[in-house]
Amino acid sequence: MTFSLPPLPTRRVLAALVVALLVASCGGVDSGGTGAPATALAAGPVTGLGSITVNSVRFDDASATIVDQDGRALSADQLQVGMVCEVDASAIDSSSSSATALTVRTRNEIVGPVTAINRLGTVMTVLGQPVRVTVATWFDDALQGGIDAVQIGDVVEVWGQINVRTGEYIATRIAPRTGATSFELRGTLNAVDNIAQTVTVGNLVIGISAIPVAQLPALTIGRFVRATVATAPVAGVWPASALTPGNGTLPDRADARWAGRISAFTSTSQFVVNGVAVDASSATFSDGGVGVVLGARVAVIGSTSGDVLKAKRVNVLGDETLANSTFGLHGTIAAWNPALGTLRLHGLTVHVSAQVQYTGGTAADLAVGRAIDVVGTLNAAGTSIDAQSINFD
């Protein structure tokens, strides 16, 4: 079985910052801008802001190097809830579930036009791919109505993870992408036609004749690839300007935490999570392994060595529901409207009802400038948080 692995954020980050290091270096431990060695690795959707939270770990990103999947530099305030990130970090403090992020790399799945919308079924088609909206799908502020604000012909950017069992992308965040000069798709390679010089990724037929053979990845069926294509097809084929591996090489880390969907399955001891090979032969399972099946959403805790995630524990998360999809915000209140019961934190609206549970204070203590921690669920439109608990710092 051929395993394809996720991109290595640290090396690409350093390549963007210090080109000479890319030439001179072929490995080693990276330390971002802090000088501290990286010992932890985490990947999954961002579920909290005010230092980002990924896989239930709060990462201080104040001094981190942050880039997107194309190596473009981002600021910390451009990291948004629902973006899928890979974080290389210092050792995780188990008592506080916190660490210092050294490098953060965001990775989208699709940039392309919306060609169909089933609002009742909460599924849209983007660049030919079915994209499912769940109770855990965040929509950008520019799409205040959620899926109802999306129109046919809109070009959007989708973060999430593919469910290879159903062929759907399960969106964790959707945002407008105006002015795109090319479209992007990360997915599994389903077919190769050497005569026509096309490949099929997901449901998209992609022409690769313009790409030199030496620049093509190994065209192995089932591996993850990333395609950059033109904004319009020619006779049903989307011309590609680039086709690259959808995953890179894993760094060796003593503490690795990966959340995603099982994209290939041999047994409960050997499977792949979003392109990452997992050896679970010595792991314990939250459900005894019953739910470890193709397409299942899981969180794997272990270590990485030799491009394999060696699992110590596998937690089956289940499909997204309000009960298992909470989000957190930490910071100072920027605005508070008692009449409406809404406050603003990190640019997001938080709805505060009478059912909110408080620690360290009461509703009367809510005020601009107060530092709080909020935990809650997404509202129906996917653009704000319905608070469940508020803790005063």
N, C-alpha and C positions, 0 to 999 in steps of 0.2 A: 504494500500500500504506500502511495506517495503522499507525504505530508507537505503542505505549504504553510509558511509561517508568517507572523505579522511583521510590519515594518519596524525597524529599530530606530526609535525616535532620537536617541542620543547622538548616534553617528551622523544622522542627517542634520541635526541641529548644529553640531560642531562644524559640519561641512559648510553650512550656510554662514557661519560666523568666522571660521578660520580655515580657509581653503587649503592652506599649506598642511594643516594637520591631517586632512583627509588623505593627502598624498603620502604623508609620512607614517600614518598610523594604520594598523590593521586589527586592532583589538585593544584590550585593556579596560580599566575601570574609568568611567567618565564621572565628572563632578560638577557639570554645569558651571555656574558662576560663583559658587560658594566655597570651593576648595575642599568640600567634604566628599568622601567617596560615596558612590551610589551602591546601595546594598538591597534596595527594594524596588519592585516593579509592579505597577498596577494598570489595569485597563478596564474600561467600561464607560457607561454614560455618566456624565456629571450629575450628581443628585443633590448638590448643595453649593452655595456661594458664600463668600466671606472667608476666604481660603477654600479652595474647591474640595468637594467630597467625591471620592470615587471608591466604590466597593467598601463603603462604610468607614473609610479612612479620610480624615481631614488633612489635606496637604497645604502647607503654607507656600503660596506661589509668589510671594513678594519679590524674591530675587531669582525666580526661575527663568530660564530661556524658554519662550513659548513660540511655537510655529504651527502652521497648518500642514495638511498632507502634502502640499507642494513646496514646503520649506519657507513660505512667506512668514515674516515675523508678525506676531500678534502681541497686543498688550494684555495685561491681566484682566482688564475690564471687558475685553472681547470674548473671554471665556463665558459661555452661557450654559444654563441648565439644559440638559438633554444632549449636549454635544458629546460625542464619543471621543475619549482621550486615552492616551498612553502616557503614563507618568513614571519617570525614573527618579528615584528619591533616596534620601538618607534612610537610616534604619527607622522602622515604625515602632513608636512607643506603644507597647501593648496596653498600658494602663489608661492612656488617653486616646488611643487609636488615632495618633497623629504623626506626621512626619514633615520633613522639608522637601518640597519638590525641587529638583535640580533642572529637569527638562520636562516640558509638557508638549505633546504633539496631538493636535486634533485630527480626526480623520472622518471625512464625509463618505457617503456611499453613492449618492447620485447628485448631479446637477443637470437639469434638463426641463423640457416643457411638460406641462400637464395636458394630457390628451383625453382623459375621461375621469369623471368623479361620480362615485356612488355614495352620496351623503348619508343615506339611510344605512348602508353597510359599512360606512366609514372606510372606504377604500378608494384610492385614486391611482391613476396610471401616470407614471412619470418616466419619460424616456423609454417607454415600452414596458416598464416594470410595475407590477402591482405593489402599491405601498399602503400598508395598513396603519390606520390611526387608532391608538388605544387610549385608555385613561391615563397613560404615562407619557403621551406624546405632547411635547411642548411646541407651541407656535410662537413665532417671533411677534414682537409688539405690533409690527406692520400688518399682521393678520389677526386683528382683535376678535374676529368672529370665528377663529379656528378654521375648521374645514369649510365652513360656510362662507368664509372670506376668500377662499381660493377659487379662481376662475379658470376655465379652459383657456389654454394658451399662455398662462403664467409660467415663467421660468422659476423654479424653486430649487433650493438646496436641501437635501435630506440626509440627516444623520440617523444611524440605526444599525440593525443587524439583520442579515438575511436568514429566513427560515427555509432551509433547503428542502424540507419535507413538503411544504406548501408552495414554495417558489415565491413567497411574499417577502418584501422588506418590511420589517416591523420598525416603524419610525419612532425615534426618541426625540427628534427635533426637526421642524420644518420652517424654513425662512425663505423670503423672496431672494432671488439672485438676478437682479437687473443688470443689464449691460454685459452679460456673459458672451464672450467671443468664441467659446467652445463649450462642449458639454462633457460630462465625466460620468463614468460608471465603474464601480468596483463590484465584482461578482465572480461567480464560478464559470470556468471555461467549459462549455457544454458540447461544442462541436468545432472541428477544424476541416476546412475544405482547401486543400493545397492547390487544386486546379483553379478554383475561382479566387484564391487568395483572400479568403474570408474566415473569420472565426465567429462563433456565436457565444455571447456572454449574457447569461440570463435569457431574455427574449429578444435581444438585439443582435442583428447580423451586422458585423463590422468588417469593413474592407481594410486590409493591412498591406496592400501593394506598395504604398508610399513609404513604408517603414523598412529601412535596410535590415536584412536578415540578421546581421550581427547585433542589432539593437532589440531583437525580439527575445522575450523570455522563452524558456522551454514550454512548448504548447502541449501541456499534459492535461488531459480531460479531468475535470474536477478541481484543479488548482484555482486559487484566487488570483485574478489579474485586475489591473486598473487600466481602463481605456480612456483616452482623450479623443473625442470625435468632433467632426464638423457640426454646425448647428442645423444642418438639413441633410437628409439622405439623398442618394443618387440611385434611382431605380430600386429603392427599397434597401439599399446598403449604405451604412453610415461610414464615410471615410475616416480613418483614424490617423492622427498625427503622432500618436504614441501609444504603445502597449507595454506595460511594465508589470513586474510582479506585484500582486496585491498585498504581499507580505514580505518582510525582510528577515534578517537573522536576529534571533533572540540573544540578548546579552545574558551572561550567567549571573543570577541574582539569588541570594540566600532566601529571600522572601518575595514570592510572586503571587499576585492575586488577579485572577482573570475572570471577567464576567461576560457571558455571551451565549450564543446558541450553538448546539452541537451540529457541526457542518459535515461531519463524516463519522461513521460509527462501525467499529469492528466488534467490540464487546465493552462491558462496563470497565474493563481494565485498559482498553485502548480505544481512544476516540479523539476527535478534533473539535476544538471550540473556536469558531470563527477563524479557521485557518491555523490554529495553534495546536500542535501535536501534544496530547496529554497521555502520560503514563500513570494510570490510577491503580496499578497492581498492588500498591501498599496503602491505598487510601481508605478512609472511612466515608460513609455516605449518609446524608441526612435522612434518607428514606430507605436505606438498605440497598440502594441502586435500582429500585424499581422504576423510577422516573428518568433514569439516564438512558435516553433514547434519541434517535435522530430528530433534530429540530427543537429539543428541549432547551429551556433557558436555565443555565447553571452558573454558579460561582465556584471557581476552583482556587484553592489555597495550597501553596506548596513552594517549590523552588524551581529555578530554570538552570539547566545544564545541557550542553551539547544540543541546543536548539529544541529541547523537549521540556515541557512543563511537567515536573514530577509532583503529582498531587499527594497531599497529606489528607485533604478533606475535600469532598465534592458536595456542595449544597444545591439541591434542586429548587429553583426559585418559582417555577410555574409561570404560566402566562400572566401578563400584566393585569392586575385588578387594583381597586382602590385600597384594599387591605394590604397589598404587598408593594405598593408604589407610593412611598412618601418622600418628601423633599424637605431640605432644610436651608435656612438662611441665617447667617450670623453677621451682625453689624449694628450700626446706629440708625435709628429711625430718621429718615429724611423728611417725612411728612406724615401727619396724623389727622384724620378727619373723624372725630367722634360721632358726628351726625350720620355719616355713611358707614361707619365701622370699618374703615379702610386705612391702612398705612402703607408707606413706600419704603422699601428696603432693597438696596442694590438695583434700583431701577425697576423693581417688580412690585406689583400691587398684592397686598396681603389682606384678605377679608377676615375680620375678627368678629365672631359671633358670641352669643352668651354661653355657648357650650365649650369655649376654649378653656383649657386647664392651665393655671398659672403656677409658677414656682418662683420664689424670690420677690414676689410683688403681686399686684392685682391689676385689674383693668384700669383703675384710677392712676396707675403709675405710667401708663403709656404716654409718651411725650416725645417731641422732636429732640434728638440728641441722645436718647436713652439707648444703651447697648442691650440687645436681646438676641436670643436664639429662638427661631420659629421652626416648628415642624408641622407639615400639613400635606394636603393632597391637591392635585390640580383641579381647577374649576372646570366646568363642562366644556368651555371653549378652549382650554389648554393654554391660557395666557396669564393666569394668576394663581395664587395659592389660597386655599381655604384652610385657615389655621386650625390645628388641633391642640397644640400646646405652645406656650410662650414662657421662656425662662429669662429672667432678668439677670444680667451679669453683675 
